[in-house]
């Protein structure tokens, strides 16, 4: 099972990490696209959530994900079919995990001559805020058969303490 490299940072200041800035830019694209859907139906209220979800899916193409918790850690699983480990970037901060996966379009030449294709570039950005801080140095990620698995240990102060007897 190929391992995924993790960018780790202890920084929690107001400085935005480049990956997180890109996510913010993509969310702005979603906002604009949702407004275009709203205007396209004559500006009638009542379908705002539908507009937003349609735009989100169109712009971001978010894959399915699941976050599970134990007393000691978080387990995040996310589907990334068609991606190789070298195409996936995971960023862990004490309060969130961000995933960026990218496939660049490749021009194919020679035989056979391609008449049309649906293969092309694919960019996935997901940001997962965590309920409690994690220890970024104890975060691991693997990609196996299109399933990204991230294990993040809770920070010492966030782990559940045994109940007093």
Beta strands, then each sheet from edge to edge (+ up, - down):
strand 1: 2-3
strand 2: 6-8
strand 3: 65-69
strand 4: 73-79
strand 5: 88-92
strand 6: 96-103
strand 7: 122-129
strand 8: 134-144
strand 9: 147-154
sheet 1: 1+ 8- 9+ 4- 3+
sheet 2: 2+ 5+ 6- 7+
end
